[in-house]
Amino acid sequence: MTNDKPTKSKRVSISKRKLANTAGAMEEAAVVAATVGTLEAVHGAERRKAAGEIADAGSVLLAKGASDITQAADEQVMSDRMAFLSQAVAIAGIADIAQGAEILAGSNG
């Protein structure tokens, strides 16, 4: 049969000095953990600020890029118009030279 007697709990004793030393060590560990945590929080805030500045710079560069693309498209339109105008002026110039040659030929004869 099984023994139905309740088991006696074993008594653990720690000296006050050991308890105080352990408490002191735990307090030191807590201070170190709190200090490290604070430094990590400060570092995180600095990195977040830097990331915000980089994002702002990225937004500015994106806007500048869009402006450059628009300007390039405008310059392409103007270049095409100037090319057309140059062709018209060249044709008119050729006609003027031909007319001038006819006038000179007629005046020499």
Phi, psi and omega in degrees: 000164180274154179276116183271007180285134177293142180282146179276138177284144178274138181269130179253132178235137177235137180290155180299325180295313179297321179296317179295318178297317179296317178297320178296317179295321178294322178295317178299317179297321179294320178295316179298315180297319179294319179296314179298317179299319178295315179298320178296321178295318178296315179299318178298319179295320178296317179294323178295318179297315179298320179296322177296319179295320178295319178297319178298316179297321177298320178296318179297315180295324177296316178296319179297318178298317178297320178296318179297320179295317179297316179297319179297320178296318178297318180293326176295317178299314180295322179296317178298318179295319179293324178296317178297315179296320179298320177296318179296318179294321179297316179297317178296322179296318178298318179296320179296318179296317179297317179295319178297321178295321178296319180295316179296319180296323179287331182278339180276344189259000000 
